[in-house]
C-alpha cells in the first residue's frame, strides 16, 4: 500500500505522463518477478 501512495504523488504532479510511464514498467516487473 505504501507504493500506491508514493506513485500517486508523482502521478498527480506530472499528470498523465508519469501515470503511464510508471504503472507500465511496474506491471511488467511484477509479472517478471512474481
LUMVO-344717 format. One record per atom (N, C-alpha, C): x, y, z; residue in three letters; chain; atom name. Coordinates in nm, 2 decimals. Example, Ala and Ser with C-alpha at 12.3 -4.5 7.8 and 13.67 -1.06 7.14 Angstrom:
% residues 2
[[1.32; -0.57; 0.78]; "ALA"; "A"; "N"]
[[1.23; -0.45; 0.78]; "ALA"; "A"; "CA"]
[[1.32; -0.33; 0.78]; "ALA"; "A"; "C"]
[[1.28; -0.22; 0.71]; "SER"; "A"; "N"]
[[1.37; -0.11; 0.71]; "SER"; "A"; "CA"]
[[1.29; 0.00; 0.79]; "SER"; "A"; "C"]
This chain:
% residues 34
[[0.08; -0.12; 0.00]; "UNK"; "A"; "N"]
[[0.00; 0.00; 0.00]; "UNK"; "A"; "CA"]
[[0.09; 0.13; 0.00]; "UNK"; "A"; "C"]
[[0.20; 0.11; 0.06]; "UNK"; "A"; "N"]
[[0.30; 0.23; 0.07]; "UNK"; "A"; "CA"]
[[0.33; 0.27; -0.07]; "UNK"; "A"; "C"]
[[0.35; 0.18; -0.16]; "UNK"; "A"; "N"]
[[0.39; 0.21; -0.30]; "UNK"; "A"; "CA"]
[[0.28; 0.29; -0.37]; "UNK"; "A"; "C"]
[[0.16; 0.26; -0.34]; "UNK"; "A"; "N"]
[[0.05; 0.33; -0.41]; "UNK"; "A"; "CA"]
[[0.05; 0.47; -0.37]; "UNK"; "A"; "C"]
[[0.08; 0.50; -0.25]; "UNK"; "A"; "N"]
[[0.08; 0.64; -0.20]; "UNK"; "A"; "CA"]
[[0.19; 0.72; -0.27]; "UNK"; "A"; "C"]
[[0.31; 0.66; -0.28]; "UNK"; "A"; "N"]
[[0.42; 0.72; -0.35]; "UNK"; "A"; "CA"]
[[0.40; 0.74; -0.50]; "UNK"; "A"; "C"]
[[0.34; 0.64; -0.55]; "UNK"; "A"; "N"]
[[0.31; 0.65; -0.70]; "UNK"; "A"; "CA"]
[[0.21; 0.76; -0.73]; "UNK"; "A"; "C"]
[[0.11; 0.77; -0.64]; "UNK"; "A"; "N"]
[[0.00; 0.87; -0.66]; "UNK"; "A"; "CA"]
[[0.06; 1.01; -0.66]; "UNK"; "A"; "C"]
[[0.16; 1.03; -0.58]; "UNK"; "A"; "N"]
[[0.22; 1.17; -0.57]; "UNK"; "A"; "CA"]
[[0.27; 1.22; -0.70]; "UNK"; "A"; "C"]
[[0.36; 1.14; -0.76]; "UNK"; "A"; "N"]
[[0.42; 1.18; -0.89]; "UNK"; "A"; "CA"]
[[0.32; 1.18; -1.00]; "UNK"; "A"; "C"]
[[0.23; 1.09; -0.99]; "UNK"; "A"; "N"]
[[0.12; 1.09; -1.10]; "UNK"; "A"; "CA"]
[[0.04; 1.22; -1.10]; "UNK"; "A"; "C"]
[[0.00; 1.27; -0.98]; "UNK"; "A"; "N"]
[[-0.07; 1.39; -0.98]; "UNK"; "A"; "CA"]
[[0.01; 1.51; -1.02]; "UNK"; "A"; "C"]
[[0.14; 1.51; -0.99]; "UNK"; "A"; "N"]
[[0.22; 1.62; -1.02]; "UNK"; "A"; "CA"]
[[0.25; 1.63; -1.17]; "UNK"; "A"; "C"]
[[0.29; 1.52; -1.23]; "UNK"; "A"; "N"]
[[0.32; 1.52; -1.37]; "UNK"; "A"; "CA"]
[[0.20; 1.49; -1.46]; "UNK"; "A"; "C"]
[[0.09; 1.46; -1.40]; "UNK"; "A"; "N"]
[[-0.03; 1.44; -1.48]; "UNK"; "A"; "CA"]
[[-0.03; 1.30; -1.53]; "UNK"; "A"; "C"]
[[-0.06; 1.29; -1.66]; "UNK"; "A"; "N"]
[[-0.07; 1.15; -1.72]; "UNK"; "A"; "CA"]
[[0.06; 1.10; -1.77]; "UNK"; "A"; "C"]
[[0.16; 1.18; -1.79]; "UNK"; "A"; "N"]
[[0.29; 1.14; -1.84]; "UNK"; "A"; "CA"]
[[0.35; 1.03; -1.74]; "UNK"; "A"; "C"]
[[0.35; 1.07; -1.62]; "UNK"; "A"; "N"]
[[0.41; 0.97; -1.52]; "UNK"; "A"; "CA"]
[[0.31; 0.86; -1.50]; "UNK"; "A"; "C"]
[[0.18; 0.89; -1.50]; "UNK"; "A"; "N"]
[[0.08; 0.78; -1.48]; "UNK"; "A"; "CA"]
[[0.10; 0.67; -1.57]; "UNK"; "A"; "C"]
[[0.13; 0.70; -1.70]; "UNK"; "A"; "N"]
[[0.15; 0.59; -1.80]; "UNK"; "A"; "CA"]
[[0.29; 0.53; -1.79]; "UNK"; "A"; "C"]
[[0.39; 0.62; -1.75]; "UNK"; "A"; "N"]
[[0.53; 0.58; -1.75]; "UNK"; "A"; "CA"]
[[0.56; 0.49; -1.63]; "UNK"; "A"; "C"]
[[0.49; 0.51; -1.52]; "UNK"; "A"; "N"]
[[0.52; 0.43; -1.40]; "UNK"; "A"; "CA"]
[[0.45; 0.29; -1.40]; "UNK"; "A"; "C"]
[[0.32; 0.29; -1.41]; "UNK"; "A"; "N"]
[[0.25; 0.16; -1.40]; "UNK"; "A"; "CA"]
[[0.29; 0.06; -1.50]; "UNK"; "A"; "C"]
[[0.32; 0.11; -1.62]; "UNK"; "A"; "N"]
[[0.36; 0.01; -1.73]; "UNK"; "A"; "CA"]
[[0.48; -0.07; -1.69]; "UNK"; "A"; "C"]
[[0.59; -0.01; -1.67]; "UNK"; "A"; "N"]
[[0.72; -0.08; -1.63]; "UNK"; "A"; "CA"]
[[0.70; -0.15; -1.50]; "UNK"; "A"; "C"]
[[0.62; -0.10; -1.41]; "UNK"; "A"; "N"]
[[0.60; -0.16; -1.28]; "UNK"; "A"; "CA"]
[[0.52; -0.29; -1.30]; "UNK"; "A"; "C"]
[[0.42; -0.29; -1.38]; "UNK"; "A"; "N"]
[[0.34; -0.41; -1.41]; "UNK"; "A"; "CA"]
[[0.43; -0.52; -1.47]; "UNK"; "A"; "C"]
[[0.51; -0.48; -1.56]; "UNK"; "A"; "N"]
[[0.60; -0.58; -1.63]; "UNK"; "A"; "CA"]
[[0.70; -0.64; -1.53]; "UNK"; "A"; "C"]
[[0.75; -0.56; -1.44]; "UNK"; "A"; "N"]
[[0.84; -0.61; -1.34]; "UNK"; "A"; "CA"]
[[0.77; -0.70; -1.25]; "UNK"; "A"; "C"]
[[0.65; -0.67; -1.21]; "UNK"; "A"; "N"]
[[0.57; -0.75; -1.12]; "UNK"; "A"; "CA"]
[[0.55; -0.89; -1.19]; "UNK"; "A"; "C"]
[[0.52; -0.89; -1.32]; "UNK"; "A"; "N"]
[[0.49; -1.02; -1.39]; "UNK"; "A"; "CA"]
[[0.62; -1.10; -1.40]; "UNK"; "A"; "C"]
[[0.73; -1.03; -1.42]; "UNK"; "A"; "N"]
[[0.86; -1.10; -1.44]; "UNK"; "A"; "CA"]
[[0.91; -1.15; -1.30]; "UNK"; "A"; "C"]
[[0.88; -1.08; -1.19]; "UNK"; "A"; "N"]
[[0.92; -1.12; -1.06]; "UNK"; "A"; "CA"]
[[0.80; -1.14; -0.97]; "UNK"; "A"; "C"]
[[0.73; -1.25; -0.99]; "UNK"; "A"; "N"]
[[0.61; -1.28; -0.91]; "UNK"; "A"; "CA"]
[[0.65; -1.30; -0.76]; "UNK"; "A"; "C"]
